Every structure is written in structure tokens, then in C-alpha cells.
Amino acid sequence: MLGHDHALSGALAFAAVAPLLPVGGTQLAVCVALGMLAHLAGDMLTRDGCPLLYPVSRHEFGLLPEPMRITTSKLAERWVISPLLLAGLAYFLWRDAAPALV
């Protein structure tokens, strides 16, 4: 089981507290909450699922039927998906940050 850091309550709690922060405010809350929800959805695609209602329930929810769920830390993730994600991140950083640095 993944634990409380992968529960829906964590995303909701941060979204409630973030507008009170001196930096970023509401925009930060929306961006982080959306990122956390995307992460939860990704975890729900895995074989183990995600305990969305922790600590109320330890039931692990999944978005796909069990035979279709993915397994993480396998060859394809390490050598194909991760490098492609890093290349995409590098491209977007270069595209968006380079003009500000020049």
C-alpha cells in the first residue's frame, strides 16, 4: 500500500492551504492540485491501484480492469518512457526558459 501521501485528502488539503501561502497563492494551489490529481490518476493505472480514501478506507482504486493495469519499474519504463519524459521536459524548459535567459 502506498500510504497517505497518495490519498485524495492530501491533494484537497494542499489546495485548501496553498492560497494562504505568501508565494503563488491560488495559482500555486490550482497547479499543485492538478499535478497531484494527475499523479493519483497515474497511480490508479498501476497493478496496485491507489488508496484514494485513506485514512477512511484502505481500499485501492484502479482506473482499469486488473488485467489491463501496468506494472512499474520494468524495462520499458526505465529505458523508453523515462528518457522520453526527460527529453520532453528538457524541450519545454528550453522553449519556455531560454528566451528569458537571453
Sequence and secondary structure as in RCSB ss.txt:
>XXXX:A:sequence
MLGHDHALSGALAFAAVAPLLPVGGTQLAVCVALGMLAHLAGDMLTRDGCPLLYPVSRHEFGLLPEPMRITTSKL
AERWVISPLLLAGLAYFLWRDAAPALV
>XXXX:A:secstr
   GGGSHHHHHHHHHHGGGSSSSHHHHHHHHHHHHHHHHHHHTTBTT B TTTTT    B SS GGG B SSSH
HIIIIIHHHHHHHHHHHHHHHHHHHH 
